[in-house]
Amino acid sequence: MNRRRGITFALGSVLLVSAAQLGMRWSMSHLPSPEQWLSAHIDLTAVAVVLLAILAYASSMLCWLAALRDLPLGRAYSLLSISYALVYLLAASLPLFSEAFSLTKSLGVALVILGVITINSRPARAPESRSAP
């Protein structure tokens, strides 16, 4: 197991899934509702962003699978929660999303980040080998 490589892939997964979430959010605000897809004007840029977001999701899954080869599941899974914080912070700070900061959401994000740091700050114990019965 290579911890550095695992963390790199896990953080790559976080960045890709966060970009995908933001891309989907932006696209859905620029596309008509599904019942209007056949009759309304479709913004091709928004469709392209949806397709790129789907590609980012798929790439994120590949990074996640690679991370699982090198990290214990508990550590790897905790790193995924960084995407919640990242999406909130970017959506609230970038004007094109029109999301608002709130004290309670910001406190929740701080707690999530504190949890990730807590889980990943201790050295991982080597897994005990299990012998077959």
N, CA, C and O atoms as a GROMACS GRO file, in nm:
protein
  532
    1MET      N    1   0.083  -0.119   0.000
    1MET     CA    2   0.000   0.000   0.000
    1MET      C    3   0.087   0.125   0.000
    1MET      O    4   0.183   0.136   0.076
    2ASN      N    5   0.052   0.217  -0.085
    2ASN     CA    6   0.123   0.343  -0.095
    2ASN      C    7   0.027   0.454  -0.051
    2ASN      O    8  -0.061   0.494  -0.127
    3ARG      N    9   0.043   0.502   0.072
    3ARG     CA   10  -0.051   0.600   0.129
    3ARG      C   11  -0.057   0.729   0.049
    3ARG      O   12  -0.165   0.782   0.024
    4ARG      N   13   0.059   0.778   0.008
    4ARG     CA   14   0.062   0.904  -0.068
    4ARG      C   15  -0.015   0.892  -0.199
    4ARG      O   16  -0.093   0.980  -0.235
    5ARG      N   17   0.007   0.782  -0.270
    5ARG     CA   18  -0.066   0.761  -0.396
    5ARG      C   19  -0.216   0.749  -0.369
    5ARG      O   20  -0.297   0.804  -0.443
    6GLY      N   21  -0.252   0.678  -0.262
    6GLY     CA   22  -0.394   0.663  -0.228
    6GLY      C   23  -0.460   0.796  -0.198
    6GLY      O   24  -0.571   0.822  -0.244
    7ILE      N   25  -0.392   0.879  -0.120
    7ILE     CA   26  -0.448   1.011  -0.087
    7ILE      C   27  -0.457   1.097  -0.212
    7ILE      O   28  -0.554   1.171  -0.229
    8THR      N   29  -0.358   1.087  -0.300
    8THR     CA   30  -0.362   1.164  -0.425
    8THR      C   31  -0.482   1.125  -0.509
    8THR      O   32  -0.553   1.212  -0.560
    9PHE      N   33  -0.506   0.995  -0.524
    9PHE     CA   34  -0.623   0.950  -0.600
    9PHE      C   35  -0.753   0.988  -0.531
    9PHE      O   36  -0.850   1.026  -0.597
   10ALA      N   37  -0.758   0.977  -0.398
   10ALA     CA   38  -0.879   1.014  -0.326
   10ALA      C   39  -0.910   1.163  -0.343
   10ALA      O   40  -1.025   1.201  -0.365
   11LEU      N   41  -0.808   1.246  -0.332
   11LEU     CA   42  -0.830   1.390  -0.351
   11LEU      C   43  -0.863   1.423  -0.496
   11LEU      O   44  -0.940   1.515  -0.522
   12GLY      N   45  -0.806   1.348  -0.591
   12GLY     CA   46  -0.846   1.364  -0.731
   12GLY      C   47  -0.993   1.332  -0.749
   12GLY      O   48  -1.064   1.402  -0.821
   13SER      N   49  -1.039   1.226  -0.683
   13SER     CA   50  -1.180   1.190  -0.687
   13SER      C   51  -1.266   1.302  -0.629
   13SER      O   52  -1.371   1.335  -0.684
   14VAL      N   53  -1.222   1.359  -0.518
   14VAL     CA   54  -1.294   1.469  -0.454
   14VAL      C   55  -1.305   1.588  -0.549
   14VAL      O   56  -1.413   1.646  -0.565
   15LEU      N   57  -1.195   1.625  -0.612
   15LEU     CA   58  -1.198   1.741  -0.702
   15LEU      C   59  -1.288   1.716  -0.823
   15LEU      O   60  -1.363   1.804  -0.865
   16LEU      N   61  -1.280   1.595  -0.878
   16LEU     CA   62  -1.362   1.564  -0.995
   16LEU      C   63  -1.510   1.559  -0.961
   16LEU      O   64  -1.592   1.612  -1.036
   17VAL      N   65  -1.546   1.497  -0.850
   17VAL     CA   66  -1.688   1.489  -0.814
   17VAL      C   67  -1.741   1.628  -0.775
   17VAL      O   68  -1.858   1.658  -0.800
   18SER      N   69  -1.658   1.711  -0.715
   18SER     CA   70  -1.700   1.847  -0.681
   18SER      C   71  -1.723   1.929  -0.808
   18SER      O   72  -1.823   2.001  -0.819
   19ALA      N   73  -1.632   1.917  -0.904
   19ALA     CA   74  -1.650   1.987  -1.031
   19ALA      C   75  -1.776   1.938  -1.102
   19ALA      O   76  -1.849   2.016  -1.161
   20ALA      N   77  -1.800   1.807  -1.095
   20ALA     CA   78  -1.920   1.751  -1.158
   20ALA      C   79  -2.046   1.807  -1.093
   20ALA      O   80  -2.141   1.843  -1.163
   21GLN      N   81  -2.049   1.814  -0.961
   21GLN     CA   82  -2.166   1.868  -0.891
   21GLN      C   83  -2.191   2.014  -0.930
   21GLN      O   84  -2.305   2.052  -0.957
   22LEU      N   85  -2.085   2.093  -0.932
   22LEU     CA   86  -2.101   2.234  -0.967
   22LEU      C   87  -2.142   2.249  -1.113
   22LEU      O   88  -2.224   2.334  -1.147
   23GLY      N   89  -2.085   2.165  -1.200
   23GLY     CA   90  -2.124   2.168  -1.341
   23GLY      C   91  -2.270   2.130  -1.361
   23GLY      O   92  -2.341   2.193  -1.440
   24MET      N   93  -2.314   2.029  -1.290
   24MET     CA   94  -2.456   1.989  -1.299
   24MET      C   95  -2.547   2.100  -1.249
   24MET      O   96  -2.649   2.130  -1.310
   25ARG      N   97  -2.509   2.161  -1.137
   25ARG     CA   98  -2.591   2.270  -1.081
   25ARG      C   99  -2.601   2.386  -1.180
   25ARG      O  100  -2.709   2.440  -1.202
   26TRP      N  101  -2.488   2.424  -1.237
   26TRP     CA  102  -2.490   2.534  -1.334
   26TRP      C  103  -2.575   2.498  -1.455
   26TRP      O  104  -2.655   2.579  -1.501
   27SER      N  105  -2.557   2.377  -1.506
   27SER     CA  106  -2.631   2.334  -1.624
   27SER      C  107  -2.780   2.333  -1.601
   27SER      O  108  -2.858   2.379  -1.685
   28MET      N  109  -2.822   2.280  -1.486
   28MET     CA  110  -2.965   2.269  -1.460
   28MET      C  111  -3.030   2.406  -1.446
   28MET      O  112  -3.151   2.420  -1.468
   29SER      N  113  -2.952   2.506  -1.408
   29SER     CA  114  -3.010   2.641  -1.402
   29SER      C  115  -3.016   2.707  -1.540
   29SER      O  116  -3.076   2.814  -1.555
   30HIS      N  117  -2.955   2.644  -1.640
   30HIS     CA  118  -2.956   2.698  -1.776
   30HIS      C  119  -3.035   2.613  -1.876
   30HIS      O  120  -3.042   2.645  -1.994
   31LEU      N  121  -3.095   2.506  -1.827
   31LEU     CA  122  -3.176   2.419  -1.913
   31LEU      C  123  -3.322   2.427  -1.871
   31LEU      O  124  -3.352   2.450  -1.754
   32PRO      N  125  -3.413   2.408  -1.965
   32PRO     CA  126  -3.554   2.407  -1.928
   32PRO      C  127  -3.587   2.281  -1.846
   32PRO      O  128  -3.508   2.187  -1.841
   33SER      N  129  -3.703   2.281  -1.784
   33SER     CA  130  -3.745   2.164  -1.709
   33SER      C  131  -3.767   2.046  -1.805
   33SER      O  132  -3.796   2.069  -1.923
   34PRO      N  133  -3.754   1.923  -1.758
   34PRO     CA  134  -3.761   1.807  -1.848
   34PRO      C  135  -3.887   1.800  -1.934
   34PRO      O  136  -3.880   1.754  -2.048
   35GLU      N  137  -4.001   1.843  -1.882
   35GLU     CA  138  -4.123   1.838  -1.964
   35GLU      C  139  -4.121   1.936  -2.080
   35GLU      O  140  -4.205   1.927  -2.169
   36GLN      N  141  -4.027   2.029  -2.081
   36GLN     CA  142  -4.015   2.127  -2.188
   36GLN      C  143  -3.901   2.096  -2.285
   36GLN      O  144  -3.877   2.174  -2.378
   37TRP      N  145  -3.830   1.985  -2.266
   37TRP     CA  146  -3.713   1.956  -2.348
   37TRP      C  147  -3.744   1.943  -2.496
   37TRP      O  148  -3.660   1.977  -2.579
   38LEU      N  149  -3.860   1.895  -2.531
   38LEU     CA  150  -3.892   1.876  -2.672
   38LEU      C  151  -3.939   2.005  -2.739
   38LEU      O  152  -3.929   2.018  -2.861
   39SER      N  153  -3.989   2.100  -2.661
   39SER     CA  154  -4.044   2.220  -2.723
   39SER      C  155  -3.962   2.347  -2.698
   39SER      O  156  -3.977   2.443  -2.773
   40ALA      N  157  -3.880   2.350  -2.598
   40ALA     CA  158  -3.806   2.471  -2.562
   40ALA      C  159  -3.670   2.476  -2.629
   40ALA      O  160  -3.619   2.375  -2.678
   41HIS      N  161  -3.612   2.595  -2.628
   41HIS     CA  162  -3.475   2.613  -2.678
   41HIS      C  163  -3.379   2.549  -2.579
   41HIS      O  164  -3.388   2.573  -2.458
   42ILE      N  165  -3.288   2.469  -2.629
   42ILE     CA  166  -3.190   2.401  -2.545
   42ILE      C  167  -3.055   2.472  -2.560
   42ILE      O  168  -3.005   2.489  -2.671
   43ASP      N  169  -2.998   2.512  -2.449
   43ASP     CA  170  -2.867   2.577  -2.446
   43ASP      C  171  -2.760   2.468  -2.464
   43ASP      O  172  -2.739   2.386  -2.376
   44LEU      N  173  -2.694   2.469  -2.579
   44LEU     CA  174  -2.596   2.365  -2.608
   44LEU      C  175  -2.474   2.371  -2.517
   44LEU      O  176  -2.411   2.269  -2.491
   45THR      N  177  -2.442   2.489  -2.468
   45THR     CA  178  -2.332   2.499  -2.372
   45THR      C  179  -2.368   2.424  -2.243
   45THR      O  180  -2.284   2.355  -2.186
   46ALA      N  181  -2.491   2.438  -2.199
   46ALA     CA  182  -2.535   2.368  -2.078
   46ALA      C  183  -2.535   2.217  -2.101
   46ALA      O  184  -2.500   2.142  -2.010
   47VAL      N  185  -2.573   2.173  -2.217
   47VAL     CA  186  -2.569   2.029  -2.248
   47VAL      C  187  -2.425   1.980  -2.248
   47VAL      O  188  -2.397   1.871  -2.197
   48ALA      N  189  -2.334   2.058  -2.304
   48ALA     CA  190  -2.193   2.020  -2.304
   48ALA      C  191  -2.138   2.011  -2.162
   48ALA      O  192  -2.060   1.921  -2.130
   49VAL      N  193  -2.179   2.104  -2.076
   49VAL     CA  194  -2.134   2.100  -1.937
   49VAL      C  195  -2.190   1.976  -1.867
   49VAL      O  196  -2.120   1.915  -1.786
   50VAL      N  197  -2.315   1.939  -1.896
   50VAL     CA  198  -2.371   1.816  -1.838
   50VAL      C  199  -2.288   1.696  -1.881
   50VAL      O  200  -2.255   1.610  -1.798
   51LEU      N  201  -2.253   1.689  -2.008
   51LEU     CA  202  -2.173   1.576  -2.057
   51LEU      C  203  -2.033   1.574  -1.993
   51LEU      O  204  -1.982   1.468  -1.959
   52LEU      N  205  -1.974   1.691  -1.978
   52LEU     CA  206  -1.843   1.698  -1.910
   52LEU      C  207  -1.856   1.658  -1.764
   52LEU      O  208  -1.766   1.595  -1.709
   53ALA      N  209  -1.966   1.695  -1.700
   53ALA     CA  210  -1.987   1.658  -1.561
   53ALA      C  211  -2.002   1.506  -1.547
   53ALA      O  212  -1.951   1.447  -1.453
   54ILE      N  213  -2.071   1.444  -1.642
   54ILE     CA  214  -2.084   1.298  -1.640
   54ILE      C  215  -1.947   1.234  -1.658
   54ILE      O  216  -1.916   1.135  -1.590
   55LEU      N  217  -1.866   1.288  -1.746
   55LEU     CA  218  -1.730   1.238  -1.764
   55LEU      C  219  -1.647   1.257  -1.635
   55LEU      O  220  -1.567   1.170  -1.598
   56ALA      N  221  -1.667   1.369  -1.568
   56ALA     CA  222  -1.596   1.394  -1.442
   56ALA      C  223  -1.640   1.293  -1.336
   56ALA      O  224  -1.557   1.246  -1.258
   57TYR      N  225  -1.770   1.261  -1.332
   57TYR     CA  226  -1.818   1.159  -1.238
   57TYR      C  227  -1.751   1.024  -1.266
   57TYR      O  228  -1.705   0.957  -1.174
   58ALA      N  229  -1.745   0.986  -1.392
   58ALA     CA  230  -1.683   0.858  -1.428
   58ALA      C  231  -1.534   0.858  -1.391
   58ALA      O  232  -1.483   0.760  -1.337
   59SER      N  233  -1.467   0.967  -1.421
   59SER     CA  234  -1.324   0.978  -1.386
   59SER      C  235  -1.305   0.975  -1.235
   59SER      O  236  -1.209   0.918  -1.184
   60SER      N  237  -1.397   1.038  -1.164
   60SER     CA  238  -1.392   1.037  -1.018
   60SER      C  239  -1.403   0.895  -0.965
   60SER      O  240  -1.333   0.858  -0.870
   61MET      N  241  -1.489   0.816  -1.025
   61MET     CA  242  -1.504   0.677  -0.981
   61MET      C  243  -1.377   0.598  -1.006
   61MET      O  244  -1.338   0.515  -0.923
   62LEU      N  245  -1.311   0.621  -1.117
   62LEU     CA  246  -1.185   0.553  -1.144
   62LEU      C  247  -1.078   0.593  -1.042
   62LEU      O  248  -1.002   0.508  -0.994
   63CYS      N  249  -1.073   0.720  -1.009
   63CYS     CA  250  -0.978   0.766  -0.905
   63CYS      C  251  -1.012   0.702  -0.771
   63CYS      O  252  -0.922   0.663  -0.697
   64TRP      N  253  -1.140   0.692  -0.740
   64TRP     CA  254  -1.184   0.633  -0.615
   64TRP      C  255  -1.140   0.487  -0.607
   64TRP      O  256  -1.090   0.441  -0.504
   65LEU      N  257  -1.158   0.414  -0.716
   65LEU     CA  258  -1.117   0.273  -0.718
   65LEU      C  259  -0.966   0.260  -0.698
   65LEU      O  260  -0.920   0.170  -0.628
   66ALA      N  261  -0.891   0.349  -0.760
   66ALA     CA  262  -0.745   0.348  -0.742
   66ALA      C  263  -0.708   0.382  -0.597
   66ALA      O  264  -0.615   0.323  -0.542
   67ALA      N  265  -0.780   0.474  -0.536
   67ALA     CA  266  -0.752   0.511  -0.398
   67ALA      C  267  -0.777   0.394  -0.304
   67ALA      O  268  -0.704   0.374  -0.207
   68LEU      N  269  -0.880   0.316  -0.333
   68LEU     CA  270  -0.914   0.203  -0.246
   68LEU      C  271  -0.806   0.094  -0.247
   68LEU      O  272  -0.799   0.013  -0.154
   69ARG      N  273  -0.724   0.092  -0.350
   69ARG     CA  274  -0.614  -0.006  -0.352
   69ARG      C  275  -0.509   0.028  -0.248
   69ARG      O  276  -0.440  -0.062  -0.198
   70ASP      N  277  -0.496   0.156  -0.214
   70ASP     CA  278  -0.385   0.200  -0.130
   70ASP      C  279  -0.425   0.254   0.007
   70ASP      O  280  -0.338   0.277   0.091
   71LEU      N  281  -0.552   0.274   0.032
   71LEU     CA  282  -0.595   0.330   0.160
   71LEU      C  283  -0.696   0.239   0.228
   71LEU      O  284  -0.775   0.173   0.160
   72PRO      N  285  -0.693   0.235   0.360
   72PRO     CA  286  -0.800   0.166   0.430
   72PRO      C  287  -0.933   0.237   0.401
   72PRO      O  288  -0.936   0.359   0.384
   73LEU      N  289  -1.040   0.162   0.396
   73LEU     CA  290  -1.170   0.218   0.358
   73LEU      C  291  -1.212   0.333   0.450
   73LEU      O  292  -1.266   0.433   0.402
   74GLY      N  293  -1.189   0.321   0.579
   74GLY     CA  294  -1.228   0.427   0.672
   74GLY      C  295  -1.161   0.559   0.644
   74GLY      O  296  -1.223   0.664   0.653
   75ARG      N  297  -1.035   0.554   0.608
   75ARG     CA  298  -0.963   0.678   0.575
   75ARG      C  299  -1.007   0.732   0.439
   75ARG      O  300  -1.033   0.851   0.424
   76ALA      N  301  -1.015   0.643   0.343
   76ALA     CA  302  -1.054   0.687   0.208
   76ALA      C  303  -1.193   0.749   0.209
   76ALA      O  304  -1.215   0.854   0.149
   77TYR      N  305  -1.286   0.684   0.276
   77TYR     CA  306  -1.424   0.732   0.275
   77TYR      C  307  -1.436   0.866   0.344
   77TYR      O  308  -1.515   0.951   0.303
   78SER      N  309  -1.357   0.887   0.449
   78SER     CA  310  -1.363   1.017   0.516
   78SER      C  311  -1.318   1.129   0.424
   78SER      O  312  -1.370   1.241   0.430
   79LEU      N  313  -1.222   1.099   0.338
   79LEU     CA  314  -1.173   1.203   0.245
   79LEU      C  315  -1.280   1.246   0.146
   79LEU      O  316  -1.280   1.360   0.101
   80LEU      N  317  -1.373   1.155   0.112
   80LEU     CA  318  -1.480   1.193   0.019
   80LEU      C  319  -1.567   1.305   0.074
   80LEU      O  320  -1.623   1.382  -0.003
   81SER      N  321  -1.579   1.314   0.206
   81SER     CA  322  -1.665   1.418   0.263
   81SER      C  323  -1.609   1.558   0.239
   81SER      O  324  -1.681   1.657   0.256
   82ILE      N  325  -1.484   1.567   0.202
   82ILE     CA  326  -1.428   1.698   0.168
   82ILE      C  327  -1.506   1.760   0.051
   82ILE      O  328  -1.516   1.882   0.040
   83SER      N  329  -1.560   1.675  -0.036
   83SER     CA  330  -1.634   1.728  -0.151
   83SER      C  331  -1.757   1.807  -0.106
   83SER      O  332  -1.793   1.905  -0.171
   84TYR      N  333  -1.824   1.766   0.003
   84TYR     CA  334  -1.939   1.842   0.053
   84TYR      C  335  -1.896   1.982   0.092
   84TYR      O  336  -1.963   2.080   0.059
   85ALA      N  337  -1.785   1.991   0.162
   85ALA     CA  338  -1.735   2.121   0.204
   85ALA      C  339  -1.693   2.205   0.084
   85ALA      O  340  -1.725   2.324   0.075
   86LEU      N  341  -1.622   2.142  -0.008
   86LEU     CA  342  -1.573   2.214  -0.126
   86LEU      C  343  -1.687   2.266  -0.212
   86LEU      O  344  -1.684   2.381  -0.257
   87VAL      N  345  -1.788   2.184  -0.235
   87VAL     CA  346  -1.902   2.227  -0.317
   87VAL      C  347  -1.974   2.343  -0.248
   87VAL      O  348  -2.007   2.442  -0.313
   88TYR      N  349  -1.998   2.332  -0.119
   88TYR     CA  350  -2.064   2.441  -0.047
   88TYR      C  351  -1.984   2.571  -0.056
   88TYR      O  352  -2.038   2.676  -0.089
   89LEU      N  353  -1.853   2.562  -0.027
   89LEU     CA  354  -1.771   2.682  -0.027
   89LEU      C  355  -1.763   2.746  -0.165
   89LEU      O  356  -1.770   2.868  -0.177
   90LEU      N  357  -1.749   2.666  -0.269
   90LEU     CA  358  -1.742   2.721  -0.405
   90LEU      C  359  -1.877   2.776  -0.450
   90LEU      O  360  -1.884   2.884  -0.510
   91ALA      N  361  -1.984   2.703  -0.421
   91ALA     CA  362  -2.117   2.751  -0.462
   91ALA      C  363  -2.154   2.880  -0.391
   91ALA      O  364  -2.220   2.967  -0.449
   92ALA      N  365  -2.112   2.894  -0.267
   92ALA     CA  366  -2.144   3.016  -0.192
   92ALA      C  367  -2.052   3.133  -0.226
   92ALA      O  368  -2.090   3.248  -0.210
   93SER      N  369  -1.931   3.103  -0.272
   93SER     CA  370  -1.838   3.212  -0.298
   93SER      C  371  -1.834   3.256  -0.445
   93SER      O  372  -1.793   3.369  -0.474
   94LEU      N  373  -1.875   3.170  -0.537
   94LEU     CA  374  -1.874   3.208  -0.679
   94LEU      C  375  -2.010   3.269  -0.716
   94LEU      O  376  -2.114   3.208  -0.692
   95PRO      N  377  -2.010   3.389  -0.775
   95PRO     CA  378  -2.136   3.458  -0.802
   95PRO      C  379  -2.229   3.387  -0.901
   95PRO      O  380  -2.349   3.410  -0.898
   96LEU      N  381  -2.177   3.301  -0.987
   96LEU     CA  382  -2.264   3.238  -1.086
   96LEU      C  383  -2.358   3.134  -1.027
   96LEU      O  384  -2.448   3.087  -1.096
   97PHE      N  385  -2.340   3.095  -0.900
   97PHE     CA  386  -2.428   2.997  -0.837
   97PHE      C  387  -2.534   3.061  -0.748
   97PHE      O  388  -2.634   2.997  -0.717
   98SER      N  389  -2.516   3.184  -0.707
   98SER     CA  390  -2.612   3.257  -0.624
   98SER      C  391  -2.653   3.182  -0.498
   98SER      O  392  -2.769   3.187  -0.457
   99GLU      N  393  -2.560   3.113  -0.439
   99GLU     CA  394  -2.586   3.043  -0.312
   99GLU      C  395  -2.540   3.135  -0.200
   99GLU      O  396  -2.448   3.214  -0.217
  100ALA      N  397  -2.605   3.125  -0.087
  100ALA     CA  398  -2.572   3.213   0.025
  100ALA      C  399  -2.492   3.139   0.132
  100ALA      O  400  -2.513   3.020   0.157
  101PHE      N  401  -2.399   3.212   0.193
  101PHE     CA  402  -2.330   3.160   0.311
  101PHE      C  403  -2.428   3.164   0.428
  101PHE      O  404  -2.513   3.252   0.434
  102SER      N  405  -2.416   3.070   0.518
  102SER     CA  406  -2.491   3.078   0.643
  102SER      C  407  -2.400   3.029   0.754
  102SER      O  408  -2.308   2.949   0.731
  103LEU      N  409  -2.426   3.077   0.872
  103LEU     CA  410  -2.344   3.040   0.987
  103LEU      C  411  -2.356   2.890   1.014
  103LEU      O  412  -2.255   2.824   1.041
  104THR      N  413  -2.475   2.836   1.009
  104THR     CA  414  -2.493   2.694   1.040
  104THR      C  415  -2.428   2.604   0.936
  104THR      O  416  -2.367   2.503   0.970
  105LYS      N  417  -2.441   2.640   0.808
  105LYS     CA  418  -2.375   2.560   0.703
  105LYS      C  419  -2.224   2.568   0.717
  105LYS      O  420  -2.154   2.467   0.704
  106SER      N  421  -2.174   2.686   0.743
  106SER     CA  422  -2.029   2.704   0.757
  106SER      C  423  -1.977   2.627   0.879
  106SER      O  424  -1.868   2.569   0.874
  107LEU      N  425  -2.053   2.626   0.987
  107LEU     CA  426  -2.014   2.549   1.104
  107LEU      C  427  -2.014   2.399   1.072
  107LEU      O  428  -1.924   2.326   1.113
  108GLY      N  429  -2.114   2.354   0.998
  108GLY     CA  430  -2.119   2.214   0.957
  108GLY      C  431  -1.999   2.176   0.872
  108GLY      O  432  -1.941   2.070   0.891
  109VAL      N  433  -1.962   2.262   0.780
  109VAL     CA  434  -1.845   2.237   0.695
  109VAL      C  435  -1.719   2.230   0.781
  109VAL      O  436  -1.634   2.144   0.760
  110ALA      N  437  -1.707   2.320   0.877
  110ALA     CA  438  -1.590   2.319   0.965
  110ALA      C  439  -1.584   2.188   1.044
  110ALA      O  440  -1.475   2.133   1.064
  111LEU      N  441  -1.698   2.139   1.088
  111LEU     CA  442  -1.700   2.012   1.162
  111LEU      C  443  -1.662   1.894   1.072
  111LEU      O  444  -1.592   1.803   1.116
  112VAL      N  445  -1.709   1.897   0.948
  112VAL     CA  446  -1.672   1.791   0.854
  112VAL      C  447  -1.521   1.789   0.832
  112VAL      O  448  -1.458   1.684   0.838
  113ILE      N  449  -1.464   1.906   0.807
  113ILE     CA  450  -1.319   1.915   0.785
  113ILE      C  451  -1.243   1.871   0.911
  113ILE      O  452  -1.143   1.801   0.901
  114LEU      N  453  -1.291   1.911   1.027
  114LEU     CA  454  -1.228   1.869   1.152
  114LEU      C  455  -1.234   1.716   1.167
  114LEU      O  456  -1.139   1.654   1.213
  115GLY      N  457  -1.345   1.658   1.129
  115GLY     CA  458  -1.357   1.513   1.133
  115GLY      C  459  -1.261   1.444   1.039
  115GLY      O  460  -1.199   1.344   1.077
  116VAL      N  461  -1.247   1.495   0.919
  116VAL     CA  462  -1.152   1.437   0.823
  116VAL      C  463  -1.010   1.446   0.877
  116VAL      O  464  -0.933   1.350   0.867
  117ILE      N  465  -0.976   1.560   0.932
  117ILE     CA  466  -0.841   1.577   0.989
  117ILE      C  467  -0.820   1.480   1.105
  117ILE      O  468  -0.715   1.417   1.116
  118THR      N  469  -0.920   1.467   1.190
  118THR     CA  470  -0.910   1.377   1.304
  118THR      C  471  -0.890   1.232   1.258
  118THR      O  472  -0.802   1.162   1.309
  119ILE      N  473  -0.969   1.188   1.164
  119ILE     CA  474  -0.960   1.050   1.116
  119ILE      C  475  -0.826   1.023   1.050
  119ILE      O  476  -0.770   0.914   1.064
  120ASN      N  477  -0.774   1.120   0.978
  120ASN     CA  478  -0.653   1.097   0.900
  120ASN      C  479  -0.524   1.143   0.968
  120ASN      O  480  -0.416   1.131   0.910
  121SER      N  481  -0.533   1.195   1.090
  121SER     CA  482  -0.411   1.244   1.155
  121SER      C  483  -0.334   1.135   1.227
  121SER      O  484  -0.213   1.147   1.245
  122ARG      N  485  -0.400   1.030   1.267
  122ARG     CA  486  -0.330   0.920   1.335
  122ARG      C  487  -0.274   0.823   1.233
  122ARG      O  488  -0.336   0.802   1.128
  123PRO      N  489  -0.159   0.766   1.261
  123PRO     CA  490  -0.105   0.665   1.168
  123PRO      C  491  -0.197   0.543   1.165
  123PRO      O  492  -0.249   0.499   1.268
  124ALA      N  493  -0.214   0.490   1.048
  124ALA     CA  494  -0.300   0.372   1.032
  124ALA      C  495  -0.226   0.249   1.085
  124ALA      O  496  -0.106   0.232   1.063
  125ARG      N  497  -0.300   0.164   1.153
  125ARG     CA  498  -0.241   0.039   1.198
  125ARG      C  499  -0.240  -0.059   1.081
  125ARG      O  500  -0.330  -0.059   0.996
  126ALA      N  501  -0.138  -0.142   1.080
  126ALA     CA  502  -0.132  -0.246   0.977
  126ALA      C  503  -0.246  -0.344   1.001
  126ALA      O  504  -0.270  -0.382   1.116
  127PRO      N  505  -0.315  -0.386   0.896
  127PRO     CA  506  -0.426  -0.479   0.915
  127PRO      C  507  -0.375  -0.613   0.966
  127PRO      O  508  -0.270  -0.663   0.923
  128GLU      N  509  -0.450  -0.670   1.058
  128GLU     CA  510  -0.413  -0.800   1.111
  128GLU      C  511  -0.447  -0.906   1.007
  128GLU      O  512  -0.555  -0.903   0.948
  129SER      N  513  -0.355  -0.998   0.987
  129SER     CA  514  -0.383  -1.104   0.890
  129SER      C  515  -0.473  -1.206   0.954
  129SER      O  516  -0.455  -1.243   1.071
  130ARG      N  517  -0.571  -1.252   0.879
  130ARG     CA  518  -0.665  -1.350   0.930
  130ARG      C  519  -0.630  -1.486   0.870
  130ARG      O  520  -0.607  -1.498   0.750
  131SER      N  521  -0.627  -1.582   0.953
  131SER     CA  522  -0.599  -1.717   0.901
  131SER      C  523  -0.730  -1.787   0.873
  131SER      O  524  -0.830  -1.766   0.943
  132ALA      N  525  -0.730  -1.868   0.771
  132ALA     CA  526  -0.850  -1.939   0.731
  132ALA      C  527  -0.884  -2.044   0.838
  132ALA      O  528  -0.793  -2.104   0.895
  133PRO      N  529  -1.014  -2.065   0.867
  133PRO     CA  530  -1.051  -2.161   0.970
  133PRO      C  531  -1.018  -2.304   0.932
  133PRO      O  532  -1.044  -2.396   1.009
   0.00000   0.00000   0.00000
